[in-house]
Amino acid sequence: MLKDYFEVPNKPAIKSGNILSCDFTDHETFIPQPLDYTRGTIATYVDCNGFIKMSGVSDTNLVTNGTFETPVDSNQWLNFGSPLIAERSQTVAYEGSFSYHIKGDSTNDGTQATATQFTGDYVIGDTIRVRAYIYPITASSNQIKSGVANSNRSITTAVGGLVLNQWNFIEYYAEITTASNNYVTFLISGTAGEFYLDNVSVNKVDVETPRIDYLTEIGKAKELQKPSLLLEPQRTNLAIYSQDILQWPAFEGTRTANTAISPENIQNAGSFVENTANSRHRLNTNYISYTSGSTYTFTLFAKIKSGSRLLCINANSAFNARAYFNLVDGSIAGTDSGTANIEAYPNDWYRCSVTGTATSTSSMTTFFGLEDSPSDNGYQGDGTSGHFYYGLQIEQGSYPTSLIHTSGSAVTRNQDLANNAGQLGVFNDTEGVLYAEMASLANDGTQRKLAISDGTNQNVVVLQFTNVTNQLRAFLYNGALNVNMYNVLSNALEFNKIAFKFKENDFSLYVNGSEVATDPSGTTFSTGDLTKFNFNDGGISDPFHARIREIKVFRRALTDSELTELTNNIV
């Protein structure tokens, strides 16, 4: 068993104490100073079952009796306004036997609904997630509000496009910006509107929670193995209403909301079924203005509902990006332009994407829908073939990143930053090994570095994915570039085990069990030069965007046999 190493990163409790895990399973060690992790926005990851989850969501439901399976009292649910009916009901229920029935009067500005009282407080700056199922009878526009007076709303959001006489799933994330009385109000608009409510939950969300992700790599969502720390760049989803198919204009077909279990393991995916016209059968996004010459990626989750039609994603005339996907066997059926990718998720879902370069700054829509062959010419519909759709995403960048939810406007997920682990005396300045098991997110021409340093980029030991495809670099800088080694990996997008040994006049680089580079000359550092581990260049530049299963920093230079053992056996 190899000993004497400093390990990062760690389990989701990355900022709660001094216990860090190197491999996200069962090995833990005491570290004097954990990583500082920041993101500041909500973000998704793939869990151990292959489902998409939101990071940092508390297991505690702040709503009491949100399923209405026990009698309702005023400490749990309060009338908002003066509804004609506000009571438990067995007429319809999403799960269990009961729901809550609301029928408004004809006064005030629309129908008054009920409000949930939290079992715990939230404060300004907290993020909350609101979820519920709504069964509208006479109106199809809802609102979710926090607080108890219209003049003091922390959040207000319209929930449009609800389908009458069926259960509709709604979800909303919000940062609390105004003091409130710890209520969430469900309000349906329209004179004397009526609806049923069930499975209500309100949960706090810690937006600084690291994402421990089970997606093996791009294109292999079903190959769930060892988890990894996911560090992504900042991205913005430009497609609004990313989960709401009823907000996507349809041509020659019928949209229906909440008809299937989505990749989030929730019944909130919509369906689109072609009609019998001899035409293109498709939906389109909102109008988006692009930057000419910039690269964008267009992504959609899709699944066969009936028949075997191909999925077409067409970024329109402002782009060189159009591709066709076979949702029966999970293959790319054709690419007219751009670069296509398809990855399999549980329950026969596929995440399909096409990447291309904008050729115009015109405000354009993106089309997606059914095709009978890999051509965008239209065909005679049969009235029954269709797909399920979910998770529309349009982002500037050369590859798809994790799902970003949107409603009525574009949403940005900040980049993941994890830095400043360690302190004076933790590292050995004169010799050691920097080891990582990691996979790059893309060969996108960006510099990505992880380093042991003095807190700057002037005294550093670095492993780097360079701006050359599949190229790995290991170097030591101590006032000048002292050691500099390169290796071309067979595939940087797959997990590789990499070890960089540094010792005066004894430097080597190991990859997947083999020594790939050596340097018999060079110096190391003075005492106290190495104090921090960072997922960047040692200072603030070149943040490391990748999947990281394991990091170890050894306090001694390992032998050749130890380095071979350390870097062998990729899972």
GIVEN-V496653 format. One record per residue. SS is DSSP state (hx for helix, st for strand, lp for the rest). Layout:
BEGIN
ss
SS
SS
END
This chain:
BEGIN
ss
lp
lp
lp
lp
st
st
st
st
lp
lp
lp
lp
lp
lp
lp
lp
lp
lp
st
st
st
lp
lp
lp
lp
lp
lp
st
st
st
lp
lp
lp
lp
lp
st
st
st
lp
lp
lp
lp
lp
st
st
st
lp
lp
lp
lp
lp
st
st
st
lp
lp
st
lp
lp
lp
lp
lp
st
lp
lp
lp
lp
lp
lp
lp
lp
lp
lp
lp
lp
lp
st
st
st
lp
lp
lp
lp
lp
st
st
st
st
st
lp
lp
lp
lp
lp
lp
lp
lp
lp
st
st
st
st
st
lp
lp
lp
lp
lp
lp
lp
lp
lp
lp
st
st
st
st
st
lp
lp
lp
lp
lp
lp
lp
lp
st
st
st
st
st
st
st
st
st
st
lp
lp
lp
lp
lp
st
st
st
st
st
lp
lp
lp
hx
hx
hx
lp
lp
lp
st
st
st
st
lp
lp
lp
lp
lp
lp
lp
lp
st
st
st
st
st
st
st
st
lp
lp
lp
lp
lp
lp
lp
st
st
st
st
st
st
lp
lp
lp
lp
lp
st
st
st
st
st
st
st
st
st
st
st
st
lp
lp
lp
lp
lp
st
st
st
lp
lp
lp
lp
lp
lp
lp
lp
lp
lp
lp
lp
lp
lp
st
st
st
st
lp
lp
lp
st
st
st
lp
lp
lp
lp
lp
lp
lp
hx
hx
hx
lp
lp
st
st
lp
st
st
st
st
st
st
st
st
st
lp
lp
lp
lp
lp
st
st
st
st
st
st
st
st
lp
lp
lp
st
st
lp
st
st
st
st
lp
lp
lp
st
st
lp
lp
lp
lp
lp
st
st
st
st
st
st
st
st
st
st
st
st
lp
lp
lp
st
st
st
st
st
lp
lp
lp
lp
st
lp
lp
st
st
st
st
st
lp
lp
lp
lp
st
st
st
st
st
st
st
lp
st
st
st
st
st
st
st
lp
lp
lp
st
st
st
st
st
st
st
st
st
st
lp
lp
lp
lp
st
st
lp
lp
st
st
st
st
st
lp
lp
lp
lp
lp
lp
lp
st
st
lp
lp
lp
lp
lp
st
st
st
st
st
st
st
st
st
st
st
lp
lp
lp
lp
lp
lp
lp
lp
lp
lp
lp
lp
lp
lp
st
st
st
lp
lp
lp
st
st
st
lp
st
lp
lp
lp
lp
lp
lp
lp
lp
lp
st
st
st
st
st
st
st
st
st
st
lp
lp
lp
lp
lp
lp
lp
st
st
st
st
st
st
lp
lp
lp
lp
lp
st
st
st
st
st
st
st
lp
lp
lp
lp
lp
st
st
st
st
st
st
st
st
lp
lp
st
st
st
st
st
st
st
st
lp
lp
lp
lp
lp
lp
lp
st
st
st
st
st
st
st
st
lp
lp
lp
st
st
st
st
st
lp
lp
st
st
st
st
st
st
lp
lp
lp
lp
lp
lp
lp
lp
lp
lp
lp
lp
st
st
st
lp
lp
lp
lp
lp
lp
lp
lp
lp
lp
lp
st
st
st
st
st
st
st
st
st
lp
lp
lp
lp
lp
hx
hx
hx
hx
hx
hx
hx
hx
lp
lp
lp
lp
END
